[in-house]
Amino acid sequence: MVSIHQHTEEEILEVLSEICDPEIPVVSIQEMGILRDVILQDHSCQVIITPTYTGCPAMGIIEEDIKSAIKNIGIANVEVTTTYNPAWTTDWMSDETKEKLRKFGIAAPLHSGCMNWAQPQSLQVHCPKCNSIHTQLISQFGSTACKALYKCKDCEEPFDYFKCH
Amino acid sequence: MMNKQEAIFKYLVRLGDCALIHGHRLSEWCSRGPILEEDLALTNMALDNIGRAQAFLKYAAEVQGNGLSEDDLAYKRDERAFYNNLLTELPIGDFAFTIAKQLLLSVFENIQMQALCKSADATIAGIAAKSHKEVRYHLTHARDWTMRLGKGTLESNTRLQQAFNQLWMYTGELFEMYEEDAILNKQGIAIDLNELKTPYYNTITSILNDSNIKMPVADYMQTGSRKGIHTEYLGHILSEMQYLQRAYPDAKW
């Protein structure tokens, strides 16, 4: 058994940053802003995460992935804590992360400041496939809680838009 | 007289139960939506509600501190210990009935969660901030469908109007305050529901006006859930929802 003192919080964050979002495997839980903090205590490691949506079914899998990744580097006592404060926002995603989403076929969230939530039809969403701005909202609720369903009027492909949150 | 801990527990259970029963009802639309997109929308909103229920009930269990979990609270309590608003437990009815119910609930939840963001209790404020972002989407969904059905055909307008007429008597209870509110309001943990009435009625009136729906009237308002007294519908929900844990106690996935 490796002593917990051989690890630093930065090292553990680095290990955890390799865990992917189970729903969107091209981005990590750190890039998504789900992974908030790591706190090392004398004999245990506490990992703080925040859900994207309260009912996100991926949270259970993410918790298991975190526990096994930390156990793999020799720390047996891991506690995963969920916090709701501050509330997760899509504004935490970097431009690089948004580009990864686009390449994966998901239109990236606009900045929440650009969002008139009462008039979702007014959003200017680019098609992730052909970059056209001639897109149309089909439904605010898509394949997962965090996505809306759009279609492109130019290339005629349907696509997911990661909702502003 | 309840103490502060009991008051917070009951307040959290109320918030959790509203979301749990509301979410359970929405989940009944799974595979029964009028179109695929609506099937997804209604079940997505069900999921948001179940998530919110889990968050509030988990915190309630922590406050209670006797080793029970959010699942114990959801699956092992009897009907009289549920404090959800009666409006949430009413059957889903037809699509117009569900949309009317969604509008009446989401307009309320939108201002309720916004107000709770300022709660002196950081955990309640955090869950409320998260929920408020989700509920805004529920509200625009209900508002858009209210307009579409209200301004649609004679048939859709009639059904929606009937739904609002039938549901209106359950809206008074949303603003009822009880022992726990009195204790927690003083400490800035709970919110004064009286303050939500004007924005609530203004928003509902404006949306119904824009949708060719007449503002409903009720001779009296239904009441009971603050004391755990429910319509005949809650027992049936619980018998379905709690069946597995009652038949096979502590069964796990």
Boltz contact constraints between the chains, C-beta under 6 A:
constraints:
  - contact:
      token1: [A, 54]
      token2: [B, 51]
      max_distance: 6.0
  - contact:
      token1: [A, 54]
      token2: [B, 52]
      max_distance: 6.0
  - contact:
      token1: [A, 54]
      token2: [B, 55]
      max_distance: 6.0
  - contact:
      token1: [A, 54]
      token2: [B, 130]
      max_distance: 6.0
  - contact:
      token1: [A, 55]
      token2: [B, 47]
      max_distance: 6.0
  - contact:
      token1: [A, 55]
      token2: [B, 48]
      max_distance: 6.0
  - contact:
      token1: [A, 55]
      token2: [B, 50]
      max_distance: 6.0
  - contact:
      token1: [A, 55]
      token2: [B, 51]
      max_distance: 6.0
  - contact:
      token1: [A, 84]
      token2: [B, 126]
      max_distance: 6.0
  - contact:
      token1: [A, 84]
      token2: [B, 127]
      max_distance: 6.0
  - contact:
      token1: [A, 84]
      token2: [B, 130]
      max_distance: 6.0
  - contact:
      token1: [A, 85]
      token2: [B, 122]
      max_distance: 6.0
  - contact:
      token1: [A, 85]
      token2: [B, 126]
      max_distance: 6.0
  - contact:
      token1: [A, 87]
      token2: [B, 129]
      max_distance: 6.0
  - contact:
      token1: [A, 87]
      token2: [B, 130]
      max_distance: 6.0
  - contact:
      token1: [A, 117]
      token2: [B, 136]
      max_distance: 6.0
  - contact:
      token1: [A, 139]
      token2: [B, 37]
      max_distance: 6.0
  - contact:
      token1: [A, 139]
      token2: [B, 41]
      max_distance: 6.0
  - contact:
      token1: [A, 140]
      token2: [B, 137]
      max_distance: 6.0
  - contact:
      token1: [A, 140]
      token2: [B, 141]
      max_distance: 6.0
  - contact:
      token1: [A, 141]
      token2: [B, 40]
      max_distance: 6.0
  - contact:
      token1: [A, 141]
      token2: [B, 41]
      max_distance: 6.0
  - contact:
      token1: [A, 141]
      token2: [B, 44]
      max_distance: 6.0
  - contact:
      token1: [A, 145]
      token2: [B, 44]
      max_distance: 6.0
  - contact:
      token1: [A, 145]
      token2: [B, 47]
      max_distance: 6.0
  - contact:
      token1: [A, 165]
      token2: [B, 133]
      max_distance: 6.0
